């Protein structure tokens, strides 16, 4: 009974906060939010807060309510809103990391250049890369309706077959780091793309450096 009462109280508190703070504006993007998405976010927040309270220990119920409300609000607001909040968190966590965060529709693309991830011709993740991936893990665990596709790319130097294999190994290293840190394996996939899809000219040193990269594409899962 006490848990149930706490759930409703926490849900009511979160709902009040959301009504006053984001009734017409998405607080994560500062863009106008339609009423349907806002109402969905409110419903999701209440449900998420209740679940968060019910599934937390007595001393952690307040924290559980806030976490549940955040993810519940995002999911309740629709797929676009759900990805908005993840994008905002990733931008905050990855600021000054050297990793770019871009948006393409409902997909969030993290571009990890090679100077962040691997040494020249190496397949061991750098300490810097691990710090970046720790931030990605935090967001992935909070928003569990998102798929993470890891794509490895190289420049065109050397044999094409070697580059393809190198890109596959590097993508796998990143994916394994995510799953080894509790992101469910069914949510993570890795692909080696080799020399394909360059984003700069392979005729210059700078261009080749840009093409050597790992991208993590976060997409809503089909049932999200």
C-alpha positions as CSV (number, residue, x, y, z in Angstrom):
1,X,0.0,0.0,0.0
2,X,2.8,2.3,0.9
3,X,4.6,1.6,-2.4
4,X,1.4,2.3,-4.3
5,X,0.8,5.6,-2.5
6,X,4.4,6.6,-3.2
7,X,4.1,5.7,-6.8
8,X,1.1,8.0,-7.3
9,X,2.6,10.8,-5.3
10,X,5.9,10.7,-7.3
11,X,3.9,10.4,-10.6
12,X,1.8,13.4,-9.7
13,X,4.9,15.5,-8.8
14,X,6.7,14.6,-12.0
15,X,3.5,15.4,-14.0
16,X,3.2,18.8,-12.4
17,X,6.8,19.6,-13.2
18,X,6.4,18.6,-16.8
19,X,3.1,20.5,-17.3
20,X,4.7,23.7,-16.0
21,X,8.0,23.2,-17.8
22,X,7.3,21.7,-21.3
23,X,3.6,22.2,-22.1
24,X,4.4,23.7,-25.5
25,X,8.2,23.5,-25.7
26,X,10.4,20.5,-25.9
27,X,12.9,21.1,-23.0
28,X,15.6,19.1,-24.7
29,X,15.6,20.8,-28.1
30,X,13.8,24.1,-27.3
31,X,11.5,23.5,-30.2
32,X,7.7,23.7,-30.2
33,X,6.1,20.4,-29.2
34,X,2.6,19.4,-30.3
35,X,0.0,18.7,-27.7
36,X,-0.2,15.0,-28.6
37,X,3.5,14.4,-27.9
38,X,3.4,16.5,-24.7
39,X,0.4,14.5,-23.4
40,X,2.1,11.3,-24.3
41,X,5.2,12.4,-22.4
42,X,3.1,13.2,-19.4
43,X,1.4,9.9,-19.4
44,X,4.7,8.1,-19.9
45,X,6.3,10.1,-17.0
46,X,3.5,9.2,-14.6
47,X,3.7,5.5,-15.6
48,X,7.5,5.6,-15.5
49,X,7.7,7.2,-12.1
50,X,5.3,4.7,-10.7
51,X,7.3,1.8,-12.0
52,X,10.5,3.4,-10.9
53,X,9.2,3.8,-7.3
54,X,7.8,0.3,-7.2
55,X,11.0,-1.3,-8.5
56,X,13.3,0.6,-6.2
57,X,14.3,0.0,-2.6
58,X,12.8,2.2,0.1
59,X,15.8,4.5,0.2
60,X,16.0,4.9,-3.5
61,X,12.4,5.5,-4.4
62,X,12.8,9.2,-5.1
63,X,15.7,8.4,-7.5
64,X,13.8,5.6,-9.1
65,X,10.9,7.9,-9.7
66,X,13.0,10.5,-11.5
67,X,14.8,7.9,-13.7
68,X,11.5,6.2,-14.5
69,X,9.8,9.5,-15.3
70,X,12.6,10.6,-17.6
71,X,12.6,7.5,-19.8
72,X,8.8,7.1,-19.5
73,X,8.3,10.7,-20.6
74,X,10.6,10.2,-23.6
75,X,8.9,7.0,-24.7
76,X,5.4,8.3,-24.1
77,X,6.1,11.4,-26.2
78,X,6.7,9.3,-29.3
79,X,9.7,8.0,-31.3
80,X,11.0,11.5,-32.3
81,X,10.8,12.8,-28.7
82,X,12.4,9.6,-27.5
83,X,15.4,10.1,-29.7
84,X,15.5,13.9,-28.9
85,X,16.2,13.2,-25.3
86,X,19.0,10.7,-26.1
87,X,20.5,13.2,-28.5
88,X,20.5,15.9,-25.9
89,X,22.1,13.6,-23.3
90,X,24.8,12.4,-25.7
91,X,25.7,15.9,-26.8
92,X,26.1,16.9,-23.2
93,X,28.2,13.8,-22.2
94,X,30.3,13.9,-25.4
95,X,31.1,17.6,-25.4
96,X,34.8,18.2,-26.1
97,X,35.4,14.5,-26.6
98,X,36.2,14.8,-30.3
99,X,33.1,12.7,-31.2
100,X,30.5,14.5,-33.3
101,X,26.8,13.9,-32.7
102,X,24.5,14.4,-35.7
103,X,20.8,13.6,-36.4
104,X,19.3,12.0,-39.5
105,X,15.6,11.6,-39.1
106,X,15.1,9.3,-36.1
107,X,18.7,8.2,-36.2
108,X,21.5,9.6,-34.0
109,X,25.0,9.2,-35.5
110,X,28.1,9.3,-33.4
111,X,31.2,9.8,-35.5
112,X,34.3,8.5,-33.6
113,X,37.4,9.5,-35.6
114,X,40.4,7.1,-35.6
115,X,42.5,9.4,-33.4
116,X,39.8,8.9,-30.7
117,X,39.4,5.1,-31.1
118,X,42.5,3.3,-32.4
119,X,46.1,3.9,-33.0
120,X,47.5,3.5,-36.6
121,X,46.8,0.0,-37.8
122,X,45.7,-1.0,-34.3
123,X,42.6,-2.8,-33.0
124,X,42.9,-2.1,-29.3
125,X,40.5,0.6,-28.0
126,X,42.3,3.6,-26.6
127,X,41.6,4.9,-23.1
128,X,40.0,7.9,-24.7
129,X,37.6,5.6,-26.7
130,X,36.7,3.7,-23.6
131,X,35.7,7.0,-21.9
132,X,33.5,7.9,-24.8
133,X,31.9,4.5,-24.9
134,X,31.2,4.6,-21.1
135,X,29.0,7.7,-21.8
136,X,27.3,5.8,-24.7
137,X,26.6,2.9,-22.3
138,X,25.0,5.2,-19.7
139,X,22.5,6.5,-22.3
140,X,21.9,3.1,-23.9
141,X,21.1,1.6,-20.5
142,X,18.7,4.4,-19.7
143,X,16.9,4.2,-23.0
144,X,16.5,0.5,-23.7
145,X,14.3,0.8,-26.8
146,X,17.2,1.8,-29.0
147,X,19.3,-0.2,-31.3
148,X,23.1,0.5,-31.7
149,X,24.7,-0.3,-35.0
150,X,28.5,0.0,-35.0
151,X,30.0,0.7,-38.4
152,X,33.8,0.5,-39.0
153,X,35.4,2.4,-41.9
154,X,39.0,2.8,-43.3
155,X,40.7,4.9,-45.8
156,X,41.7,3.5,-49.2
157,X,45.4,2.9,-48.4
158,X,46.5,-0.7,-48.7
159,X,44.6,-3.8,-50.0
160,X,40.9,-3.6,-50.0
161,X,40.5,-7.0,-48.5
162,X,42.8,-6.0,-45.6
163,X,40.9,-2.8,-45.0
164,X,37.6,-4.6,-44.9
165,X,38.9,-7.1,-42.3
166,X,40.4,-4.3,-40.2
167,X,37.1,-2.4,-40.2
168,X,35.2,-5.5,-39.2
169,X,37.6,-6.1,-36.3
170,X,37.4,-2.5,-35.1
171,X,33.6,-2.4,-35.3
172,X,33.5,-5.7,-33.3
173,X,35.8,-4.3,-30.6
174,X,33.5,-1.3,-30.1
175,X,30.4,-3.5,-30.1
176,X,32.0,-6.0,-27.6
177,X,32.9,-3.1,-25.3
178,X,29.2,-2.1,-25.2
179,X,27.9,-5.6,-24.6
180,X,30.6,-6.3,-22.0
181,X,29.3,-3.2,-20.1
182,X,25.7,-4.6,-19.9
183,X,24.1,-3.3,-23.1
184,X,22.1,-6.4,-24.2
185,X,23.7,-8.2,-27.2
186,X,20.4,-8.2,-29.1
187,X,20.5,-4.4,-29.2
188,X,24.0,-4.2,-30.7
189,X,25.3,-5.1,-34.2
190,X,28.6,-4.5,-35.8
191,X,29.5,-4.1,-39.5
192,X,32.8,-3.7,-41.3
193,X,32.5,-1.3,-44.2
194,X,36.1,-1.1,-45.3
195,X,36.9,1.7,-47.8
196,X,33.2,2.2,-48.7
197,X,31.3,5.5,-48.1
198,X,34.3,7.9,-47.6
199,X,33.3,11.2,-46.1
200,X,36.4,13.0,-47.4
201,X,39.0,12.7,-50.2
202,X,41.4,9.8,-49.9
203,X,43.9,11.8,-52.0
204,X,44.9,13.9,-48.9
205,X,46.3,13.1,-45.5
206,X,43.5,15.0,-43.8
207,X,40.9,13.3,-45.9
208,X,42.2,9.8,-45.2
209,X,42.3,10.6,-41.4
210,X,38.6,11.6,-41.6
211,X,37.7,8.4,-43.4
212,X,39.3,6.3,-40.7
213,X,36.4,6.2,-38.3
214,X,33.8,4.2,-36.3
215,X,30.2,5.3,-36.4
216,X,27.6,4.3,-33.9
217,X,24.1,4.7,-35.3
218,X,21.4,4.8,-32.6
219,X,18.0,3.9,-34.0
220,X,14.6,3.2,-32.5
221,X,13.8,-0.5,-32.2
222,X,10.8,-1.7,-34.2
223,X,8.7,-2.0,-31.1
224,X,9.6,1.4,-29.7
